[in-house]
């Protein structure tokens, strides 16, 4: 499979790239800065320099990078140190642009890495409140795309603990933490499991092996 990952230098994306490359997939990661390219190559991914946040990168140009892909993963994020404006330009608008580009390129399988609590109606004016609204608006836009076989993944609190390969993956899990290693492992399984299309799933640490957890939700 050829898989294109937006936000290719992110902590989850780099882990995902290593997993996908190790199993033999052809992986490309979209990055904003050329100096990040060597990190992607070290993870087994082809770097693509393209600023999804910029108006100078139209949907048509992004779609060209997606031509021939079997799946697309939106794993970009403005990051915890960013302000309100970038929650919209990255977490919402870049996700929307990437979904439109996937549709234009004919890529059906589409995974969104969102956030637990994402909701377009989330109240409050703090930066994190805006982030949850922006993520919720992006999720809603993707879910309205009839031509995409989308899955929205909403992890709980992210940690850098070593992955255990044991998770809880359900429509509603309740709050909890999850290592980034395990988030990447779940995404890799979701890419290969189109029967999860149309699902919005929460993810936290648990007691079920990743492959079993994904197969379980696919059968619901």
N, C-alpha and C positions, 0 to 999 in steps of 0.2 A: 504493500500500500504506500501511496504518497500522502503525507500528512503535513499540512501547513499550520504553524502555530503562531498566532499573534501574541506579541509580548514575549518574544523568544528568549530574552535574557532574564526573565523573571525567575524567582526561586523555584516555583513549581514547574515552569516551562523547561528549565535546564534539566531538572530531574526527569521530566517526561521525555525529553529528547534522548537522554541516555537510555531509558527503557526501550523506547521505540527503535532506536538504532541497533540496540543489542539484539532485538528479536528479528532484525532484518528489514525493517521498514525504511523507506526513503523519507527523510524528515527535513523540513525547511522551517526556519524560524525568522519571523519578521522583527527587525530591530530598528530603533531610531538612530543609533550612533554606530558608525563604522568601527570604532575602536572596540566594540563588543563582539566583533565577528570571530576572533580567535577563541573566545570562550564557547561559542556555539560549535565551532569546528571540533574543539576538544570533546564536546558532548556528542559528536557524531551527526551534527545537523548542518545543513547548508544555510549560511546567513543571507538574508534578504534585507537590504537597507531600504526602509520605507516608513515614513512618518504618518501613521494613521490619524494622528491628531491634527495634522496640517491640512489646510484648505488646498495646498498645492499638490496634494495627492488625491486626485479624484477617484471615484469608485471604479471607473474603467481601468485605471492604472493598477489599482489594487487587484482587480479581477484578473489582470494579466498574470500576476504572480500566483494565482490560484488555478490557472489553467492546468488540467490534467490531474489535479489532486483528487484523492478519494475521500478525504475528510479534512475539515478545518476545525481548529480549536482556538477559541478566544480566551487567552489567559493573560491579557494585558491589564494593567492597573496603574493608576496615578501614584500609588504608594502612600504610606502613612504620613509622610512629611509634606504632602501637597495640600494646597488650599482648595477652597470651594470651587473655583473656576475649573480646575483640572478634574474634579470629580465628574463634571459634566462633559468636558471635552475628551477625556479618556474613557472613564468608566461607563459613560452612556454613549456619547456620539461616536467614538471609535468602534464600539461594539456594533452599533447600528450600521456604520459604514462597512464593516467587515462582513456582516450578514448580507447586506446588499451586494457586496462584491462576490460572495460565495454563490448567491443566487444567479448573478450574471455569468459566472464562470461555469455554472452547471454542477457545482459541488453540493450534493444533498446532505451528507452526514455533517452535522454541525454541533459542536459541544461548546457550551458557555460555562466558564468558571465564574460563578457569581459569589454570593455571600449569604450566609444564614441571616435572615431578617430583612433581606432585600424586599422593598415594597414601594411602589410609586406613590403611595399615600402615607408613607412613614412621616410622623410629625417631628417638629423640632428644627432648630436653626444651627445646631453645632455642626462642625465639619463632618463628623461621622453620620449624623442624621442625613445630611445632603448626600453622602456616599451611598447610604442605603436606598434613598430615593432614586438616585442616578442608576444604581444597579437594577432596581426594580423596574424602572422605565425601559432600560435596555432589555431586560428579560421579557417584558411584555411585548416589546417590538419583535423580538426574535420568535416568540411563541405565536405571533400572528402571521408569520411567514409560512404560507401553504406549501411552498416549494422546498422547504428545508426539513430534513429529518433531524430535528433538534432534540438535544437533551440539555437541560439546565442543571448544573451541579452546584449545590450551595453548602460548602464546607463550614464547619464551626470554627472555633478559634484555632488559628494555625500555629504550629510549633515546629522547631527544628530538631525535635527528638528523633532518634532513629525509628524508622517505620517498623511496625510489628506485623503488617500484613493482615491485621484483624480490624474490622470496621463494623459500623452500623450504618446502613444505607437504606433510607426509607423516605417516603413522602414527608413525614414529620418525625424527627428523632428527638426533639428537645435539645437544649444547649449542651455543648461539650467541646472538647478539644480534639484535634486531629493532626498528626505529623504531616508535613508537606510530602514526605516520601510516600505516605499512603494515599494522599490525594492524587499524586502523579500515577500511582499504580491503578487507582480506580479509573482515572481518565483513560489510561491505556486499554483497560478492559471495555470501557464504554464505547470507545472508537470501534472496537471489533464486535459490538453487540447492538446492531441496529434495531433490535426489538425493544430497546429502551427509548426509542424515538417518541417524542410527545410527553415525556415525563420530566417533572421538576423534582429533584431529589436532594434531601439533606444528608450530610455526611459527618459523622463523628467517629471517634475510636470506639471499638466494640469487641465482639468475640467471634465474628464470622469472617472466614477467609475472604479476601477481596473477590476472587473469581466466583465463589459461591454467592456472595452478597449481590453481585451484579446479575448473575443468572436468576436469582430469586426475584428481583424486581422486574426483570425482563419477562418473567412468567406471569406477572400479575395483570 
